[in-house]
Each structure stands twice: as C-alpha cells, then as structure tokens.
Amino acid sequence: QVRLVESGGGSVQPGGSLRLSCAASGPLYSIYTMGWFRQTPGTERAWVASIYRDRTIYADSVKGRFTISQDNSKNTLYLQMDSLKPEDTAMYYCAARIGAISMWWRDYQYWGQGTQVTVSS
C-alpha cells in the first residue's frame, strides 16, 4: 500500500511563502503521476498542480506563484508556494495516481491526510 505523509503547512501573512513536502513510501514503482489538491470546508477538493516525470501543470489560480517538484532519490514531492494570498487558505493534500497526468481528483488512487495552510494578516 502506498503511503503519503504531508508536512510544511502553517500560518503565513499575505505575500509570504511556504514549502509543502509529501513523503511517499510503499510500492512506488506503479506510481506515474503525483499531485497537490486543496479543500476548504463545504467545497469539493480542488486541483492545484500535478507532475509526471518532467512535465508539470498548474491550475490558473496558482500559475506563476506555486512550483511543484519531486526528488525521486528521497521519494518526496514538494509544493513551493510564493506570493500567498488569503484565498490560498485551505487543507492541502498530496495524491498519487497510477496513470497519466490528470487534474481530476477522482483519478488519484492514494491520498495523504492533509496539511493546513492559513494565509492571514
């Protein structure tokens, strides 16, 4: 069973930065795509960014501010978040998919427990 554990969330002022990490373990040979999603209470999980090998895609709302990357030697996924805005406040989830890159959360088979990001002055 693939296990994902997020870390790095916290509180930051608008304009600040945070870096989220997602440590993966288990049978990772079958994993093709990794992604980040976020969710606020009462809303559906929203896609943020995904990575497959060297290909990355971003939601328009974070493009130019967030950067997704992975270190295969450490089995770790990252999300560098810069120029944070109050509307970025959410629970952030790491996800893994056995398959091609996707923006649809239902396509991802494995999920972490989430890490809270709060952007407020």
N, C-alpha and C positions, 0 to 999 in steps of 0.2 A: 504494500500500500504506500503510495506517495504521500509524504507529509510535508506541509508548508507552514512555516512559522514566521510571521511578520514582526518587525521591530522598527523603532525610529520615530514613531508618532509623538505628538506632543502639542503644546500651545506655542504659538508664534504670532508676532504682530504682522499686520499687513505690510507687504513688501519684503518680508523675511523669507528664509529658506529652511527646508528640512530635507533629509535624505532617508527614505524608507528602504529597509532591507527585507528580503524574504529568503530564508534558508530552506533549501529543499533536501529531502532525504528519501531513501527508498529506491524502487526500480525506475530510475530516471531515464533509462535507455529508450523508453517508449514515448517520452515527452518531446513534442515538437515545438509547441508554442507556449510562451508564458505571457501573462498579462496582469494589469492592475485595473481594478474596478473600485468604485466608491459608492457609498449609500448613505442617505440621510433618513431619519425616521419618517415612515409613511410613504416613501418613494421606492421605485424599483432600482435595483442595482444598475449603476451607470458605468459604461466602459470609459477608461481613461487612456490606456496605451497598451500595445502588445509588441512582442518581439519574437521573431523566428529567424534563427541564425543571425545574419547581419541586417535583416530587414526590420524596420520599426515603423509603426503607425500610431497616430495620436488623434484623440478627439480634438475638434476645433477649439474647444474651450480651454485647452491646456497647451496647444501647439505653440512652440516658441518659449514656453516657460518651464515645462517639465521635460525630463530626459530619462528614458528607460534604457537600462543596460543590464548585462549579465556577466558574471565571472564564472565560467564553466569549471575552472580549477577549484573553486570554492563552492560550487553548486548554489550560488547566491544570485538573486535577482535584485535590482535596485530601481528606485524611482527618485531621481533628484528633482526637487520641486523648488523653483525660484519664483520671485515676484508673486508670492502668495497673496490671495485675495480672500475676503471673508466668505465668498461663495465656494471656496475650495474646502470649507469645513465639512467633514464627513468621516465616516468609518471607511478606511481603505483596506481592500482585500487583494491578496495575491492569489493568482489562479494559474492552473496548468492544464493544457489541452493536448490530447493525443490526436493531432491532426494539423491541418494548415491554419494559417493565421486567421483569426476571427475577432469580430467586435461584439459578438452576441454572447451574453453571459451564459446562456443555456448550453453553449457548445463546450464549456470548460468542465472537465470531469473532477478536478481536485481544487480544493479551496483551503486557505488559511482561516484563522479565527478573526483576523482583522486588527488594525491598529488605528486609534483615533487621532485625527488631525483637527486642531481647532485654530482658526485664524481670527484674531480679535484684538482690538486695541484696548 
